[in-house]
Amino acid sequence: MRATLNIPDDLLSEVQKSTGEKSKTKAITVAMKEYIRQKKIKELIALRGKIQIEDVTEELENLEIEEMKEDDRRWHTR
């Protein structure tokens, strides 16, 4: 998408230096993606202690093992 923006030259130069991008478009894109990533991280951190996540890893592994055993039994009984 094309857009006309008035960005101060010194700010744009600093963004280019920080991102290591030569292209202004790429530098701005990288900076915007990083901003959004940081915002999402902050939102996730704010949820710490507010939601309960149950670890069902062991149960899933046991189910997978049982499924594999059942598959083995099916193949070996033919």
Phi and psi restraints in degrees (range 20) as a CNS / XPLOR table:
assign (resid 1 and name C) (resid 2 and name N)
       (resid 2 and name CA) (resid 2 and name C) 1.0 -89.7 20.0 2
assign (resid 2 and name N) (resid 2 and name CA)
       (resid 2 and name C) (resid 3 and name N) 1.0 143.7 20.0 2
assign (resid 2 and name C) (resid 3 and name N)
       (resid 3 and name CA) (resid 3 and name C) 1.0 -150.8 20.0 2
assign (resid 3 and name N) (resid 3 and name CA)
       (resid 3 and name C) (resid 4 and name N) 1.0 146.3 20.0 2
assign (resid 3 and name C) (resid 4 and name N)
       (resid 4 and name CA) (resid 4 and name C) 1.0 -100.3 20.0 2
assign (resid 4 and name N) (resid 4 and name CA)
       (resid 4 and name C) (resid 5 and name N) 1.0 121.3 20.0 2
assign (resid 4 and name C) (resid 5 and name N)
       (resid 5 and name CA) (resid 5 and name C) 1.0 -127.0 20.0 2
assign (resid 5 and name N) (resid 5 and name CA)
       (resid 5 and name C) (resid 6 and name N) 1.0 146.3 20.0 2
assign (resid 5 and name C) (resid 6 and name N)
       (resid 6 and name CA) (resid 6 and name C) 1.0 -105.4 20.0 2
assign (resid 6 and name N) (resid 6 and name CA)
       (resid 6 and name C) (resid 7 and name N) 1.0 95.9 20.0 2
assign (resid 6 and name C) (resid 7 and name N)
       (resid 7 and name CA) (resid 7 and name C) 1.0 -111.9 20.0 2
assign (resid 7 and name N) (resid 7 and name CA)
       (resid 7 and name C) (resid 8 and name N) 1.0 127.4 20.0 2
assign (resid 7 and name C) (resid 8 and name N)
       (resid 8 and name CA) (resid 8 and name C) 1.0 -55.7 20.0 2
assign (resid 8 and name N) (resid 8 and name CA)
       (resid 8 and name C) (resid 9 and name N) 1.0 135.5 20.0 2
assign (resid 8 and name C) (resid 9 and name N)
       (resid 9 and name CA) (resid 9 and name C) 1.0 -56.2 20.0 2
assign (resid 9 and name N) (resid 9 and name CA)
       (resid 9 and name C) (resid 10 and name N) 1.0 -42.3 20.0 2
assign (resid 9 and name C) (resid 10 and name N)
       (resid 10 and name CA) (resid 10 and name C) 1.0 -65.6 20.0 2
assign (resid 10 and name N) (resid 10 and name CA)
       (resid 10 and name C) (resid 11 and name N) 1.0 -36.3 20.0 2
assign (resid 10 and name C) (resid 11 and name N)
       (resid 11 and name CA) (resid 11 and name C) 1.0 -67.4 20.0 2
assign (resid 11 and name N) (resid 11 and name CA)
       (resid 11 and name C) (resid 12 and name N) 1.0 -44.5 20.0 2
assign (resid 11 and name C) (resid 12 and name N)
       (resid 12 and name CA) (resid 12 and name C) 1.0 -62.9 20.0 2
assign (resid 12 and name N) (resid 12 and name CA)
       (resid 12 and name C) (resid 13 and name N) 1.0 -41.0 20.0 2
assign (resid 12 and name C) (resid 13 and name N)
       (resid 13 and name CA) (resid 13 and name C) 1.0 -62.2 20.0 2
assign (resid 13 and name N) (resid 13 and name CA)
       (resid 13 and name C) (resid 14 and name N) 1.0 -41.3 20.0 2
assign (resid 13 and name C) (resid 14 and name N)
       (resid 14 and name CA) (resid 14 and name C) 1.0 -65.8 20.0 2
assign (resid 14 and name N) (resid 14 and name CA)
       (resid 14 and name C) (resid 15 and name N) 1.0 -38.9 20.0 2
assign (resid 14 and name C) (resid 15 and name N)
       (resid 15 and name CA) (resid 15 and name C) 1.0 -63.7 20.0 2
assign (resid 15 and name N) (resid 15 and name CA)
       (resid 15 and name C) (resid 16 and name N) 1.0 -42.2 20.0 2
assign (resid 15 and name C) (resid 16 and name N)
       (resid 16 and name CA) (resid 16 and name C) 1.0 -62.5 20.0 2
assign (resid 16 and name N) (resid 16 and name CA)
       (resid 16 and name C) (resid 17 and name N) 1.0 -42.1 20.0 2
assign (resid 16 and name C) (resid 17 and name N)
       (resid 17 and name CA) (resid 17 and name C) 1.0 -64.7 20.0 2
assign (resid 17 and name N) (resid 17 and name CA)
       (resid 17 and name C) (resid 18 and name N) 1.0 -45.5 20.0 2
assign (resid 17 and name C) (resid 18 and name N)
       (resid 18 and name CA) (resid 18 and name C) 1.0 -64.0 20.0 2
assign (resid 18 and name N) (resid 18 and name CA)
       (resid 18 and name C) (resid 19 and name N) 1.0 -38.9 20.0 2
assign (resid 18 and name C) (resid 19 and name N)
       (resid 19 and name CA) (resid 19 and name C) 1.0 -86.6 20.0 2
assign (resid 19 and name N) (resid 19 and name CA)
       (resid 19 and name C) (resid 20 and name N) 1.0 -21.2 20.0 2
assign (resid 19 and name C) (resid 20 and name N)
       (resid 20 and name CA) (resid 20 and name C) 1.0 79.4 20.0 2
assign (resid 20 and name N) (resid 20 and name CA)
       (resid 20 and name C) (resid 21 and name N) 1.0 10.4 20.0 2
assign (resid 20 and name C) (resid 21 and name N)
       (resid 21 and name CA) (resid 21 and name C) 1.0 -91.6 20.0 2
assign (resid 21 and name N) (resid 21 and name CA)
       (resid 21 and name C) (resid 22 and name N) 1.0 138.5 20.0 2
assign (resid 21 and name C) (resid 22 and name N)
       (resid 22 and name CA) (resid 22 and name C) 1.0 -83.1 20.0 2
assign (resid 22 and name N) (resid 22 and name CA)
       (resid 22 and name C) (resid 23 and name N) 1.0 -35.6 20.0 2
assign (resid 22 and name C) (resid 23 and name N)
       (resid 23 and name CA) (resid 23 and name C) 1.0 -77.9 20.0 2
assign (resid 23 and name N) (resid 23 and name CA)
       (resid 23 and name C) (resid 24 and name N) 1.0 134.8 20.0 2
assign (resid 23 and name C) (resid 24 and name N)
       (resid 24 and name CA) (resid 24 and name C) 1.0 -64.1 20.0 2
assign (resid 24 and name N) (resid 24 and name CA)
       (resid 24 and name C) (resid 25 and name N) 1.0 -41.1 20.0 2
assign (resid 24 and name C) (resid 25 and name N)
       (resid 25 and name CA) (resid 25 and name C) 1.0 -61.6 20.0 2
assign (resid 25 and name N) (resid 25 and name CA)
       (resid 25 and name C) (resid 26 and name N) 1.0 -47.7 20.0 2
assign (resid 25 and name C) (resid 26 and name N)
       (resid 26 and name CA) (resid 26 and name C) 1.0 -63.7 20.0 2
assign (resid 26 and name N) (resid 26 and name CA)
       (resid 26 and name C) (resid 27 and name N) 1.0 -40.4 20.0 2
assign (resid 26 and name C) (resid 27 and name N)
       (resid 27 and name CA) (resid 27 and name C) 1.0 -61.3 20.0 2
assign (resid 27 and name N) (resid 27 and name CA)
       (resid 27 and name C) (resid 28 and name N) 1.0 -44.8 20.0 2
assign (resid 27 and name C) (resid 28 and name N)
       (resid 28 and name CA) (resid 28 and name C) 1.0 -66.7 20.0 2
assign (resid 28 and name N) (resid 28 and name CA)
       (resid 28 and name C) (resid 29 and name N) 1.0 -40.8 20.0 2
assign (resid 28 and name C) (resid 29 and name N)
       (resid 29 and name CA) (resid 29 and name C) 1.0 -62.2 20.0 2
assign (resid 29 and name N) (resid 29 and name CA)
       (resid 29 and name C) (resid 30 and name N) 1.0 -45.9 20.0 2
assign (resid 29 and name C) (resid 30 and name N)
       (resid 30 and name CA) (resid 30 and name C) 1.0 -61.1 20.0 2
assign (resid 30 and name N) (resid 30 and name CA)
       (resid 30 and name C) (resid 31 and name N) 1.0 -44.6 20.0 2
assign (resid 30 and name C) (resid 31 and name N)
       (resid 31 and name CA) (resid 31 and name C) 1.0 -63.8 20.0 2
assign (resid 31 and name N) (resid 31 and name CA)
       (resid 31 and name C) (resid 32 and name N) 1.0 -40.6 20.0 2
assign (resid 31 and name C) (resid 32 and name N)
       (resid 32 and name CA) (resid 32 and name C) 1.0 -66.6 20.0 2
assign (resid 32 and name N) (resid 32 and name CA)
       (resid 32 and name C) (resid 33 and name N) 1.0 -42.4 20.0 2
assign (resid 32 and name C) (resid 33 and name N)
       (resid 33 and name CA) (resid 33 and name C) 1.0 -62.6 20.0 2
assign (resid 33 and name N) (resid 33 and name CA)
       (resid 33 and name C) (resid 34 and name N) 1.0 -42.2 20.0 2
assign (resid 33 and name C) (resid 34 and name N)
       (resid 34 and name CA) (resid 34 and name C) 1.0 -64.9 20.0 2
assign (resid 34 and name N) (resid 34 and name CA)
       (resid 34 and name C) (resid 35 and name N) 1.0 -39.5 20.0 2
assign (resid 34 and name C) (resid 35 and name N)
       (resid 35 and name CA) (resid 35 and name C) 1.0 -60.5 20.0 2
assign (resid 35 and name N) (resid 35 and name CA)
       (resid 35 and name C) (resid 36 and name N) 1.0 -47.1 20.0 2
assign (resid 35 and name C) (resid 36 and name N)
       (resid 36 and name CA) (resid 36 and name C) 1.0 -64.1 20.0 2
assign (resid 36 and name N) (resid 36 and name CA)
       (resid 36 and name C) (resid 37 and name N) 1.0 -41.3 20.0 2
assign (resid 36 and name C) (resid 37 and name N)
       (resid 37 and name CA) (resid 37 and name C) 1.0 -59.9 20.0 2
assign (resid 37 and name N) (resid 37 and name CA)
       (resid 37 and name C) (resid 38 and name N) 1.0 -46.2 20.0 2
assign (resid 37 and name C) (resid 38 and name N)
       (resid 38 and name CA) (resid 38 and name C) 1.0 -62.9 20.0 2
assign (resid 38 and name N) (resid 38 and name CA)
       (resid 38 and name C) (resid 39 and name N) 1.0 -39.2 20.0 2
assign (resid 38 and name C) (resid 39 and name N)
       (resid 39 and name CA) (resid 39 and name C) 1.0 -62.9 20.0 2
assign (resid 39 and name N) (resid 39 and name CA)
       (resid 39 and name C) (resid 40 and name N) 1.0 -43.5 20.0 2
assign (resid 39 and name C) (resid 40 and name N)
       (resid 40 and name CA) (resid 40 and name C) 1.0 -65.1 20.0 2
assign (resid 40 and name N) (resid 40 and name CA)
       (resid 40 and name C) (resid 41 and name N) 1.0 -38.8 20.0 2
assign (resid 40 and name C) (resid 41 and name N)
       (resid 41 and name CA) (resid 41 and name C) 1.0 -61.4 20.0 2
assign (resid 41 and name N) (resid 41 and name CA)
       (resid 41 and name C) (resid 42 and name N) 1.0 -44.9 20.0 2
assign (resid 41 and name C) (resid 42 and name N)
       (resid 42 and name CA) (resid 42 and name C) 1.0 -61.4 20.0 2
assign (resid 42 and name N) (resid 42 and name CA)
       (resid 42 and name C) (resid 43 and name N) 1.0 -39.9 20.0 2
assign (resid 42 and name C) (resid 43 and name N)
       (resid 43 and name CA) (resid 43 and name C) 1.0 -64.3 20.0 2
assign (resid 43 and name N) (resid 43 and name CA)
       (resid 43 and name C) (resid 44 and name N) 1.0 -41.3 20.0 2
assign (resid 43 and name C) (resid 44 and name N)
       (resid 44 and name CA) (resid 44 and name C) 1.0 -65.9 20.0 2
assign (resid 44 and name N) (resid 44 and name CA)
       (resid 44 and name C) (resid 45 and name N) 1.0 -41.9 20.0 2
assign (resid 44 and name C) (resid 45 and name N)
       (resid 45 and name CA) (resid 45 and name C) 1.0 -62.7 20.0 2
assign (resid 45 and name N) (resid 45 and name CA)
       (resid 45 and name C) (resid 46 and name N) 1.0 -37.3 20.0 2
assign (resid 45 and name C) (resid 46 and name N)
       (resid 46 and name CA) (resid 46 and name C) 1.0 -64.4 20.0 2
assign (resid 46 and name N) (resid 46 and name CA)
       (resid 46 and name C) (resid 47 and name N) 1.0 -23.0 20.0 2
assign (resid 46 and name C) (resid 47 and name N)
       (resid 47 and name CA) (resid 47 and name C) 1.0 -82.2 20.0 2
assign (resid 47 and name N) (resid 47 and name CA)
       (resid 47 and name C) (resid 48 and name N) 1.0 -10.7 20.0 2
assign (resid 47 and name C) (resid 48 and name N)
       (resid 48 and name CA) (resid 48 and name C) 1.0 -55.0 20.0 2
assign (resid 48 and name N) (resid 48 and name CA)
       (resid 48 and name C) (resid 49 and name N) 1.0 127.1 20.0 2
assign (resid 48 and name C) (resid 49 and name N)
       (resid 49 and name CA) (resid 49 and name C) 1.0 83.4 20.0 2
assign (resid 49 and name N) (resid 49 and name CA)
       (resid 49 and name C) (resid 50 and name N) 1.0 -5.8 20.0 2
assign (resid 49 and name C) (resid 50 and name N)
       (resid 50 and name CA) (resid 50 and name C) 1.0 -100.0 20.0 2
assign (resid 50 and name N) (resid 50 and name CA)
       (resid 50 and name C) (resid 51 and name N) 1.0 -18.5 20.0 2
assign (resid 50 and name C) (resid 51 and name N)
       (resid 51 and name CA) (resid 51 and name C) 1.0 -125.4 20.0 2
assign (resid 51 and name N) (resid 51 and name CA)
       (resid 51 and name C) (resid 52 and name N) 1.0 149.0 20.0 2
assign (resid 51 and name C) (resid 52 and name N)
       (resid 52 and name CA) (resid 52 and name C) 1.0 -106.5 20.0 2
assign (resid 52 and name N) (resid 52 and name CA)
       (resid 52 and name C) (resid 53 and name N) 1.0 122.1 20.0 2
assign (resid 52 and name C) (resid 53 and name N)
       (resid 53 and name CA) (resid 53 and name C) 1.0 -115.0 20.0 2
assign (resid 53 and name N) (resid 53 and name CA)
       (resid 53 and name C) (resid 54 and name N) 1.0 122.7 20.0 2
assign (resid 53 and name C) (resid 54 and name N)
       (resid 54 and name CA) (resid 54 and name C) 1.0 -90.0 20.0 2
assign (resid 54 and name N) (resid 54 and name CA)
       (resid 54 and name C) (resid 55 and name N) 1.0 130.4 20.0 2
assign (resid 54 and name C) (resid 55 and name N)
       (resid 55 and name CA) (resid 55 and name C) 1.0 -84.7 20.0 2
assign (resid 55 and name N) (resid 55 and name CA)
       (resid 55 and name C) (resid 56 and name N) 1.0 110.4 20.0 2
assign (resid 55 and name C) (resid 56 and name N)
       (resid 56 and name CA) (resid 56 and name C) 1.0 -111.6 20.0 2
assign (resid 56 and name N) (resid 56 and name CA)
       (resid 56 and name C) (resid 57 and name N) 1.0 20.5 20.0 2
assign (resid 56 and name C) (resid 57 and name N)
       (resid 57 and name CA) (resid 57 and name C) 1.0 -56.5 20.0 2
assign (resid 57 and name N) (resid 57 and name CA)
       (resid 57 and name C) (resid 58 and name N) 1.0 -48.5 20.0 2
assign (resid 57 and name C) (resid 58 and name N)
       (resid 58 and name CA) (resid 58 and name C) 1.0 -62.8 20.0 2
assign (resid 58 and name N) (resid 58 and name CA)
       (resid 58 and name C) (resid 59 and name N) 1.0 -42.1 20.0 2
assign (resid 58 and name C) (resid 59 and name N)
       (resid 59 and name CA) (resid 59 and name C) 1.0 -61.9 20.0 2
assign (resid 59 and name N) (resid 59 and name CA)
       (resid 59 and name C) (resid 60 and name N) 1.0 -43.2 20.0 2
assign (resid 59 and name C) (resid 60 and name N)
       (resid 60 and name CA) (resid 60 and name C) 1.0 -64.7 20.0 2
assign (resid 60 and name N) (resid 60 and name CA)
       (resid 60 and name C) (resid 61 and name N) 1.0 -40.3 20.0 2
assign (resid 60 and name C) (resid 61 and name N)
       (resid 61 and name CA) (resid 61 and name C) 1.0 -63.1 20.0 2
assign (resid 61 and name N) (resid 61 and name CA)
       (resid 61 and name C) (resid 62 and name N) 1.0 -42.5 20.0 2
assign (resid 61 and name C) (resid 62 and name N)
       (resid 62 and name CA) (resid 62 and name C) 1.0 -63.9 20.0 2
assign (resid 62 and name N) (resid 62 and name CA)
       (resid 62 and name C) (resid 63 and name N) 1.0 -41.9 20.0 2
assign (resid 62 and name C) (resid 63 and name N)
       (resid 63 and name CA) (resid 63 and name C) 1.0 -62.2 20.0 2
assign (resid 63 and name N) (resid 63 and name CA)
       (resid 63 and name C) (resid 64 and name N) 1.0 -40.5 20.0 2
assign (resid 63 and name C) (resid 64 and name N)
       (resid 64 and name CA) (resid 64 and name C) 1.0 -65.3 20.0 2
assign (resid 64 and name N) (resid 64 and name CA)
       (resid 64 and name C) (resid 65 and name N) 1.0 -41.2 20.0 2
assign (resid 64 and name C) (resid 65 and name N)
       (resid 65 and name CA) (resid 65 and name C) 1.0 -62.9 20.0 2
assign (resid 65 and name N) (resid 65 and name CA)
       (resid 65 and name C) (resid 66 and name N) 1.0 -45.5 20.0 2
assign (resid 65 and name C) (resid 66 and name N)
       (resid 66 and name CA) (resid 66 and name C) 1.0 -61.2 20.0 2
assign (resid 66 and name N) (resid 66 and name CA)
       (resid 66 and name C) (resid 67 and name N) 1.0 -40.5 20.0 2
assign (resid 66 and name C) (resid 67 and name N)
       (resid 67 and name CA) (resid 67 and name C) 1.0 -64.0 20.0 2
assign (resid 67 and name N) (resid 67 and name CA)
       (resid 67 and name C) (resid 68 and name N) 1.0 -40.3 20.0 2
assign (resid 67 and name C) (resid 68 and name N)
       (resid 68 and name CA) (resid 68 and name C) 1.0 -65.5 20.0 2
assign (resid 68 and name N) (resid 68 and name CA)
       (resid 68 and name C) (resid 69 and name N) 1.0 -40.7 20.0 2
assign (resid 68 and name C) (resid 69 and name N)
       (resid 69 and name CA) (resid 69 and name C) 1.0 -62.8 20.0 2
assign (resid 69 and name N) (resid 69 and name CA)
       (resid 69 and name C) (resid 70 and name N) 1.0 -43.3 20.0 2
assign (resid 69 and name C) (resid 70 and name N)
       (resid 70 and name CA) (resid 70 and name C) 1.0 -61.8 20.0 2
assign (resid 70 and name N) (resid 70 and name CA)
       (resid 70 and name C) (resid 71 and name N) 1.0 -42.5 20.0 2
assign (resid 70 and name C) (resid 71 and name N)
       (resid 71 and name CA) (resid 71 and name C) 1.0 -61.4 20.0 2
assign (resid 71 and name N) (resid 71 and name CA)
       (resid 71 and name C) (resid 72 and name N) 1.0 -42.6 20.0 2
assign (resid 71 and name C) (resid 72 and name N)
       (resid 72 and name CA) (resid 72 and name C) 1.0 -60.8 20.0 2
assign (resid 72 and name N) (resid 72 and name CA)
       (resid 72 and name C) (resid 73 and name N) 1.0 -43.7 20.0 2
assign (resid 72 and name C) (resid 73 and name N)
       (resid 73 and name CA) (resid 73 and name C) 1.0 -62.4 20.0 2
assign (resid 73 and name N) (resid 73 and name CA)
       (resid 73 and name C) (resid 74 and name N) 1.0 -41.5 20.0 2
assign (resid 73 and name C) (resid 74 and name N)
       (resid 74 and name CA) (resid 74 and name C) 1.0 -62.3 20.0 2
assign (resid 74 and name N) (resid 74 and name CA)
       (resid 74 and name C) (resid 75 and name N) 1.0 -42.1 20.0 2
assign (resid 74 and name C) (resid 75 and name N)
       (resid 75 and name CA) (resid 75 and name C) 1.0 -73.9 20.0 2
assign (resid 75 and name N) (resid 75 and name CA)
       (resid 75 and name C) (resid 76 and name N) 1.0 -32.8 20.0 2
assign (resid 75 and name C) (resid 76 and name N)
       (resid 76 and name CA) (resid 76 and name C) 1.0 -85.1 20.0 2
assign (resid 76 and name N) (resid 76 and name CA)
       (resid 76 and name C) (resid 77 and name N) 1.0 -12.3 20.0 2
assign (resid 76 and name C) (resid 77 and name N)
       (resid 77 and name CA) (resid 77 and name C) 1.0 -93.0 20.0 2
assign (resid 77 and name N) (resid 77 and name CA)
       (resid 77 and name C) (resid 78 and name N) 1.0 -1.4 20.0 2
